[in-house]
């Protein structure tokens, strides 16, 4: 297991049932045996709004980083996702949105698989590369809106 995965798993374990944790970056870095910037990297890449997390930080001697798993009802979560997609969407970000919605039980496993299949790179192989992100965004948004009906 690489260091980033280990740090992410440790943070997830700290969140437990409450869906929230407060960490002190330097203490966690010391515990794991890495530099504090590695903690920053994991938080900024794995605990993002796209992954369903809210991160707050307070600087200073008693500073901390507070990570909260966002909770929302189905309609609100899906509309938030639709509104955050924009006009273009790459495959990796799309998969992150799908995983997050599935993880939060906002979409079924079948819907997640169907959305992943419909937005994967192979689907767009005959479309000029400059339009792939736009097509993926439009298809994914429509699929999400359909789940609300």
N, CA and C of each residue as an Amber inpcrd file, in Angstrom:
protein
   447
   0.8540000  -1.1870000   0.0000000   0.0000000   0.0000000   0.0000000
   0.8930000   1.2410000   0.0000000   0.5910000   2.1800000  -0.9110000
   1.4290000   3.3730000  -0.9500000   1.0480000   4.3390000   0.1710000
   1.9050000   5.3100000   0.3970000   1.7520000   6.2330000   1.5170000
   0.4550000   7.0390000   1.4210000   0.1100000   7.5110000   0.2340000
  -1.1160000   8.2970000   0.0750000  -2.3500000   7.4800000   0.4420000
  -2.3900000   6.2280000   0.0130000  -3.5190000   5.3610000   0.3650000
  -3.5760000   5.1390000   1.8680000  -2.4210000   4.9570000   2.4800000
  -2.3640000   4.7230000   3.9180000  -2.8860000   5.9450000   4.6920000
  -2.4830000   7.1270000   4.2670000  -2.9430000   8.3580000   4.9190000
  -4.4470000   8.5190000   4.7310000  -4.9380000   8.3070000   3.5140000
  -6.3730000   8.4340000   3.2450000  -7.1710000   7.4370000   4.0770000
  -6.7030000   6.1970000   4.1570000  -7.3940000   5.1860000   4.9680000
  -7.4050000   5.5640000   6.4390000  -6.3050000   6.1100000   6.9250000
  -6.2240000   6.5310000   8.3190000  -7.2210000   7.6490000   8.6060000
  -7.3090000   8.6030000   7.7080000  -8.2710000   9.7030000   7.8720000
  -9.6990000   9.1660000   7.8400000  -9.9850000   8.2630000   6.9140000
 -11.3280000   7.6700000   6.8470000 -11.6610000   6.9050000   8.1190000
 -10.6900000   6.1930000   8.6760000 -10.9060000   5.4930000   9.9470000
 -11.1950000   6.4700000  11.0710000 -10.5290000   7.6140000  11.0520000
 -10.7370000   8.6260000  12.0840000 -12.1380000   9.2390000  11.9870000
 -12.7080000   9.2290000  10.7850000 -14.0360000   9.8100000  10.5900000
 -15.1210000   8.9340000  11.1990000 -14.9610000   7.6530000  11.1490000
 -15.8900000   6.6540000  11.6970000 -17.3470000   6.9820000  11.4030000
 -18.1750000   6.7370000  12.3810000 -19.6270000   6.9020000  12.2220000
 -20.0600000   8.3590000  12.1180000 -19.3460000   9.2460000  12.7670000
 -19.7700000  10.6480000  12.8010000 -19.6400000  11.3370000  11.4490000
 -18.7680000  10.8210000  10.5940000 -18.5710000  11.4410000   9.2910000
 -17.7610000  12.7110000   9.3640000 -17.0140000  12.8770000  10.4590000
 -16.2430000  14.0990000  10.6440000 -15.0170000  13.8080000  11.4920000
 -13.9410000  14.5200000  11.2320000 -12.7470000  14.4200000  12.0640000
 -11.9900000  15.7290000  12.0200000 -11.2520000  15.9810000  13.0590000
 -10.3410000  17.1110000  13.1020000  -8.9490000  16.5410000  13.2720000
  -8.0420000  16.9860000  12.4330000  -6.6740000  16.4930000  12.5240000
  -5.7160000  17.6610000  12.6280000  -4.5870000  17.3980000  13.2400000
  -3.4970000  18.3550000  13.2230000  -2.4670000  17.7660000  12.2820000
  -2.1940000  18.5000000  11.2500000  -1.3540000  18.0290000  10.1620000
   0.0050000  17.5170000  10.6430000   0.6700000  18.2760000  11.4820000
   2.0030000  17.8820000  11.9370000   1.9550000  16.5990000  12.7660000
   0.9550000  16.4740000  13.6170000   0.8340000  15.2650000  14.4330000
   0.5760000  14.0380000  13.5660000  -0.3090000  14.1720000  12.5760000
  -0.6000000  13.0530000  11.6900000   0.6330000  12.6820000  10.8620000
   1.3550000  13.6880000  10.3910000   2.5690000  13.4340000   9.6140000
   3.5970000  12.6820000  10.4550000   3.7300000  13.0690000  11.6960000
   4.6710000  12.3970000  12.6000000   4.2410000  10.9560000  12.8560000
   2.9540000  10.7560000  13.0500000   2.4190000   9.4160000  13.2950000
   2.6610000   8.4820000  12.1040000   2.4740000   9.0240000  10.9090000
   2.6060000   8.2280000   9.6920000   4.0680000   8.1230000   9.2510000
   4.8710000   9.1100000   9.6390000   6.2740000   9.1130000   9.2320000
   6.4930000   9.7410000   7.8760000   5.8580000  10.8930000   7.6680000
   6.0090000  11.5960000   6.3960000   6.1050000  13.0900000   6.6660000
   6.2750000  13.8500000   5.6190000   6.3140000  15.3090000   5.7520000
   4.8820000  15.8490000   5.7490000   4.6350000  16.9540000   6.4320000
   3.2810000  17.5180000   6.4800000   2.6810000  17.8240000   5.1070000
   3.5170000  18.1580000   4.1390000   2.9860000  18.4600000   2.8060000
   2.3330000  17.2270000   2.1690000   2.7520000  16.0200000   2.5650000
   2.1180000  14.7980000   2.0600000   0.6770000  14.7180000   2.5600000
   0.4390000  15.1520000   3.7970000  -0.9200000  15.1880000   4.3490000
  -1.7620000  16.1700000   3.5320000  -1.1860000  17.3370000   3.2390000
  -1.8920000  18.3320000   2.4100000  -2.2690000  17.7460000   1.0660000
  -1.3210000  17.0370000   0.4420000  -1.5760000  16.4530000  -0.8710000
  -2.7580000  15.4820000  -0.8210000  -2.7720000  14.6080000   0.1620000
  -3.8550000  13.6220000   0.2730000  -5.1890000  14.3220000   0.4910000
  -5.2110000  15.3020000   1.3610000  -6.4670000  16.0110000   1.6400000
  -6.9440000  16.7570000   0.3980000  -6.0310000  17.4350000  -0.2960000
  -6.4520000  18.2220000  -1.4560000  -6.8120000  17.3650000  -2.6670000
  -6.3460000  16.1180000  -2.7090000  -6.6620000  15.2810000  -3.8570000
  -7.7590000  14.2490000  -3.5990000  -7.9590000  13.8670000  -2.3490000
  -8.9210000  12.7940000  -2.0660000 -10.1230000  13.2190000  -1.2360000
 -10.0290000  14.3610000  -0.5900000 -11.1230000  14.8090000   0.2590000
 -11.6600000  16.1310000  -0.2860000 -12.1360000  16.0740000  -1.5230000
 -12.6240000  17.2480000  -2.2340000 -14.1500000  17.2530000  -2.2590000
 -14.7590000  18.3720000  -2.6210000 -16.2130000  18.3940000  -2.7690000
 -16.7140000  17.3710000  -3.7940000 -15.9210000  17.1390000  -4.8500000
 -16.3080000  16.1600000  -5.8610000 -16.3750000  14.7500000  -5.2720000
 -15.5850000  14.5210000  -4.2400000 -15.5920000  13.2200000  -3.5650000
 -16.5530000  13.2080000  -2.3700000 -17.2550000  14.3110000  -2.1430000
 -18.2630000  14.3590000  -1.0940000 -17.7620000  14.8160000   0.2670000
 -16.7440000  15.6640000   0.2970000 -16.1950000  16.1230000   1.5730000
 -16.1200000  17.6380000   1.6240000 -16.2130000  18.1590000   2.8300000
 -16.0250000  19.5800000   3.0850000 -14.7940000  19.6820000   3.9740000
 -13.8320000  20.4940000   3.5780000 -12.5980000  20.6440000   4.3390000
 -12.4910000  22.0880000   4.8090000 -12.2820000  22.2450000   6.1130000
 -12.0830000  23.5620000   6.7110000 -10.7500000  23.5270000   7.4440000
 -10.0490000  24.6400000   7.4450000  -8.7940000  24.6630000   8.1850000
  -8.6650000  25.9550000   8.9610000  -7.9470000  25.8290000  10.0820000
  -7.6390000  26.9930000  10.9090000  -6.1350000  26.9800000  11.1120000
  -5.5260000  28.0630000  10.8020000  -4.0710000  28.1380000  10.9090000
  -3.6740000  28.6220000  12.2920000  -2.4130000  28.4600000  12.5960000
  -1.8860000  28.9460000  13.8620000  -1.4820000  27.8030000  14.7660000
  -1.0360000  28.1460000  15.9610000  -0.5220000  27.1670000  16.9190000
  -1.5100000  26.0780000  17.2700000  -2.7580000  26.4300000  17.4520000
  -3.7910000  25.4400000  17.7660000  -4.6000000  25.0750000  16.5460000
  -4.0150000  25.2740000  15.3690000  -4.7300000  25.0570000  14.1190000
  -5.0710000  23.5970000  13.8810000  -6.0390000  23.3880000  13.0430000
  -6.4850000  22.0380000  12.7300000  -7.0650000  22.0140000  11.3300000
  -7.2810000  20.8270000  10.8260000  -7.9890000  20.6260000   9.5690000
  -9.2070000  19.7860000   9.9060000 -10.3690000  20.2910000   9.5730000
 -11.6250000  19.5990000   9.8560000 -12.1630000  19.0550000   8.5350000
 -12.3980000  17.7450000   8.5060000 -12.9170000  17.0930000   7.3070000
 -14.2730000  16.5110000   7.6430000 -15.2720000  16.8550000   6.8520000
 -16.6360000  16.3980000   7.0880000 -17.1790000  15.7540000   5.8230000
 -17.7730000  14.5900000   5.9740000 -18.4490000  13.9490000   4.8480000
 -19.7590000  14.6930000   4.6540000 -19.9360000  15.2600000   3.4600000
 -21.1400000  16.0300000   3.1660000 -22.3520000  15.1090000   3.1290000
 -23.4270000  15.5550000   3.7270000 -24.6670000  14.7830000   3.7070000
 -25.7570000  15.6350000   3.0800000 -26.4820000  15.0270000   2.1970000
 -27.5510000  15.7410000   1.5190000 -28.6080000  14.7430000   1.0820000
 -29.7970000  15.2490000   0.7930000 -30.8010000  14.3350000   0.2650000
 -30.4940000  14.0920000  -1.2160000 -31.1390000  13.0950000  -1.7740000
 -30.8440000  12.6690000  -3.1420000 -30.9780000  13.8080000  -4.1470000
 -32.0920000  14.4840000  -4.1340000 -32.3220000  15.5540000  -5.1050000
 -31.2980000  16.6650000  -5.0030000 -30.9890000  17.0460000  -3.7730000
 -30.0260000  18.1160000  -3.5660000 -28.6220000  17.6840000  -4.0160000
 -28.2320000  16.4560000  -3.6930000 -26.9090000  15.9600000  -4.0710000
 -26.7670000  15.8730000  -5.5910000 -27.7970000  15.3880000  -6.2430000
 -27.7330000  15.2450000  -7.6990000 -27.7320000  16.6150000  -8.3720000
 -28.5630000  17.5210000  -7.9270000 -28.5790000  18.8640000  -8.5170000
 -27.2630000  19.5910000  -8.2540000 -26.6790000  19.4050000  -7.0830000
 -25.3740000  19.9940000  -6.7850000 -24.3340000  19.4700000  -7.7770000
 -24.3730000  18.1840000  -8.0450000 -23.4360000  17.5890000  -8.9960000
 -23.6580000  18.1600000 -10.3920000 -24.9130000  18.1930000 -10.8350000
 -25.2320000  18.7320000 -12.1630000 -24.7320000  20.1700000 -12.2900000
 -24.9760000  20.9800000 -11.2710000 -24.5750000  22.3840000 -11.3230000
 -23.0680000  22.5790000 -11.2760000 -22.3420000  21.6180000 -10.7260000
 -20.8900000  21.7430000 -10.6380000 -20.1360000  21.1640000 -11.8250000
 -20.8160000  20.4830000 -12.7010000 -20.1350000  19.8420000 -13.8250000
 -19.6130000  20.8560000 -14.8300000 -20.3740000  21.8500000 -15.1560000
 -19.9400000  22.8100000 -16.1620000 -20.2040000  22.3020000 -17.5670000
 -19.5120000  22.8850000 -18.5420000 -19.7480000  22.5560000 -19.9470000
 -18.9030000  21.3940000 -20.4480000 -17.8880000  21.0100000 -19.7000000
 -17.0090000  19.9350000 -20.1250000 -16.6310000  19.0840000 -18.9210000
 -16.3480000  17.8080000 -19.1810000 -16.0710000  16.8810000 -18.0740000
 -15.1190000  15.7930000 -18.5570000 -14.0080000  15.6210000 -17.8270000
 -13.0820000  14.5480000 -18.1950000 -13.5420000  13.2380000 -17.5380000
 -13.0350000  12.1240000 -18.0510000 -13.4850000  10.8060000 -17.6050000
 -13.1840000  10.5590000 -16.1260000 -12.0230000  10.9590000 -15.6620000
 -11.6300000  10.7240000 -14.2660000 -12.5660000  11.4620000 -13.3010000
 -12.8460000  12.7060000 -13.5790000 -13.7420000  13.4850000 -12.7160000
 -15.1580000  12.9220000 -12.7610000 -15.5800000  12.4930000 -13.9250000
 -16.9060000  11.8920000 -14.0690000 -17.0230000  10.6470000 -13.2000000
 -16.0020000   9.7810000 -13.2550000 -16.0170000   8.5750000 -12.4230000
 -16.0300000   8.9180000 -10.9460000 -15.3300000   9.9800000 -10.5540000
 -15.3260000  10.4070000  -9.1530000 -16.7290000  10.8340000  -8.7230000
 -17.4310000  11.5780000  -9.5910000 -18.8130000  11.9820000  -9.2840000
 -19.7120000  10.7520000  -9.1310000 -19.5810000   9.8130000 -10.0500000
 -20.4130000   8.6070000 -10.0120000 -20.1410000   7.8230000  -8.7350000
 -18.8690000   7.6260000  -8.4140000 -18.4990000   6.8910000  -7.2060000
 -19.0560000   7.5850000  -5.9660000 -18.9210000   8.8940000  -5.9110000
 -19.4010000   9.6360000  -4.7530000 -20.9130000   9.4900000  -4.5960000
 -21.6540000   9.6200000  -5.6680000 -23.1110000   9.4760000  -5.5890000
 -23.5110000   8.0580000  -5.1880000 -22.8120000   7.0790000  -5.7070000
 -23.0880000   5.6880000  -5.3340000 -22.7380000   5.4470000  -3.8740000
 -21.5720000   5.9270000  -3.4390000 -21.1090000   5.7460000  -2.0620000
 -22.0960000   6.3550000  -1.0660000 -22.7200000   7.4540000  -1.4520000
 -23.6920000   8.1190000  -0.5830000 -25.1080000   7.5800000  -0.7640000
 -25.2390000   6.4880000  -1.5240000 -26.5390000   5.8590000  -1.7850000
 -27.5230000   6.7910000  -2.4760000 -27.0120000   7.6620000  -3.3340000
 -27.8720000   8.5650000  -4.0930000 -28.2800000   7.9370000  -5.4190000
 -27.4590000   6.9950000  -5.9090000 -27.7950000   6.2360000  -7.1160000
 -27.5370000   4.7580000  -6.8350000 -28.2360000   3.9160000  -7.5460000
 -28.0790000   2.4720000  -7.3480000 -26.7970000   1.9720000  -8.0040000
 -26.4200000   0.7570000  -7.6820000 -25.2500000   0.1490000  -8.3060000
 -25.4460000   0.0280000  -9.8150000 -26.6570000  -0.3700000 -10.2140000
 -26.9520000  -0.4890000 -11.6490000 -26.8310000   0.8400000 -12.3690000
 -27.3520000   1.9070000 -11.7470000 -27.2510000   3.2340000 -12.3560000
 -25.7890000   3.6690000 -12.4350000 -25.0140000   3.3800000 -11.4100000
 -23.5920000   3.7440000 -11.4100000 -22.8590000   3.0250000 -12.5370000
 -23.1490000   1.7450000 -12.7080000 -22.4960000   0.9860000 -13.7830000
 -22.9050000   1.5200000 -15.1490000 -24.1730000   1.8190000 -15.3150000
 -24.6610000   2.3380000 -16.5880000 -24.0430000   3.7040000 -16.8890000
 -23.9760000   4.5730000 -15.9030000 -23.3810000   5.8970000 -16.1030000
 -21.8930000   5.7810000 -16.4380000 -21.2080000   4.8700000 -15.7640000
 -19.7840000   4.6720000 -16.0420000 -19.5870000   4.1800000 -17.4740000
 -20.4120000   3.2430000 -17.8930000 -20.3030000   2.7110000 -19.2550000
 -20.6170000   3.7800000 -20.3000000 -21.6210000   4.6010000 -20.0230000
 -22.0530000   5.6060000 -21.0010000 -21.0880000   6.7830000 -21.1120000
 -20.2270000   6.9610000 -20.1210000 -19.3280000   8.1210000 -20.1320000
 -17.8520000   7.7400000 -20.2540000 -17.5730000   6.4540000 -20.4970000
 -16.1640000   6.0330000 -20.6170000 -15.5820000   6.4840000 -21.9580000
 -14.2900000   6.5150000 -22.0220000 -13.5920000   7.0050000 -23.2090000
 -13.9290000   6.2700000 -24.4910000 -14.1920000   4.9820000 -24.4190000
 -14.4940000   4.1990000 -25.6290000 -15.7390000   4.7030000 -26.3530000
 -16.6770000   5.2270000 -25.6240000 -17.9260000   5.7140000 -26.2140000
 -17.6600000   6.8760000 -27.1730000 -16.6110000   7.6330000 -26.8950000
 -16.3510000   8.8600000 -27.6460000 -15.2170000   8.7170000 -28.6640000
 -14.8390000   7.4960000 -28.9910000 -13.6830000   7.2930000 -29.8740000
 -13.8940000   7.8460000 -31.2820000 -15.1450000   7.9760000 -31.7360000
 -15.4100000   8.5030000 -33.0710000 -15.7640000   9.9890000 -33.0690000
 -15.6640000  10.5900000 -31.9130000 -15.9530000  12.0210000 -31.7740000
 -14.6130000  12.7530000 -31.6970000 -14.4690000  13.8790000 -32.3740000
 -13.2130000  14.6370000 -32.2690000 -12.8760000  14.9280000 -30.7980000
 -11.6220000  14.7910000 -30.4420000 -11.1620000  14.9210000 -29.0540000
 -11.6120000  16.2280000 -28.3960000 -11.6680000  17.3050000 -29.1750000
 -12.0430000  18.5960000 -28.5810000 -13.5090000  18.6500000 -28.1390000
 -14.3240000  17.6980000 -28.5910000 -15.7400000  17.6720000 -28.2110000
 -16.0710000  16.5810000 -27.1870000 -15.1090000  15.7360000 -26.8790000
 -15.3620000  14.6130000 -25.9750000 -15.8540000  15.0730000 -24.5980000
 -15.1870000  16.0440000 -24.0030000 -15.5710000  16.5280000 -22.6780000
 -16.9530000  17.1530000 -22.6610000 -17.2930000  17.8640000 -23.7280000
 -18.6120000  18.4800000 -23.8160000 -19.7000000  17.4150000 -23.9380000
 -19.4450000  16.4130000 -24.7750000 -20.4290000  15.3370000 -24.9500000
 -20.6100000  14.5550000 -23.6480000 -19.4970000  14.2580000 -22.9640000
 -19.5710000  13.5100000 -21.7000000 -20.3750000  14.3010000 -20.6640000
 -20.1130000  15.6010000 -20.5670000 -20.8280000  16.4300000 -19.6010000
 -22.3280000  16.4360000 -19.8910000 -22.6970000  16.5970000 -21.1440000
 -24.1160000  16.6370000 -21.5150000 -24.8050000  15.3070000 -21.2250000
 -24.1550000  14.2120000 -21.5790000 -24.7420000  12.8830000 -21.3480000
 -24.8780000  12.6150000 -19.8550000 -23.8270000  12.9000000 -19.1030000
 -23.8540000  12.6400000 -17.6620000 -24.9140000  13.4930000 -16.9640000
 -24.9950000  14.7670000 -17.3140000 -26.0260000  15.6350000 -16.7230000
 -27.4220000  15.0880000 -17.0000000 -27.6760000  14.6960000 -18.2470000
 -28.9960000  14.1730000 -18.5940000 -29.3060000  12.8880000 -17.8270000
 -28.3210000  12.0160000 -17.6790000 -28.5390000  10.7860000 -16.9250000
 -28.8580000  11.1010000 -15.4640000 -28.1600000  12.0580000 -14.8910000
 -28.4180000  12.4510000 -13.4990000 -29.8240000  13.0290000 -13.3460000
 -30.1930000  13.9040000 -14.2590000 -31.5270000  14.5020000 -14.1860000
 -32.6150000  13.4480000 -14.3360000 -32.3600000  12.4300000 -15.1330000
 -33.3270000  11.3560000 -15.3200000 -33.5480000  10.5770000 -14.0350000
 -32.5130000  10.4710000 -13.1960000 -32.6690000   9.7380000 -11.9270000
 -33.6050000  10.4510000 -10.9590000 -33.8610000  11.7270000 -11.2030000
 -34.7520000  12.5040000 -10.3230000 -36.2250000  12.2970000 -10.6400000
 -36.5170000  11.7570000 -11.8070000 -37.9140000  11.6030000 -12.2430000
 -38.5700000  10.4240000 -11.5970000
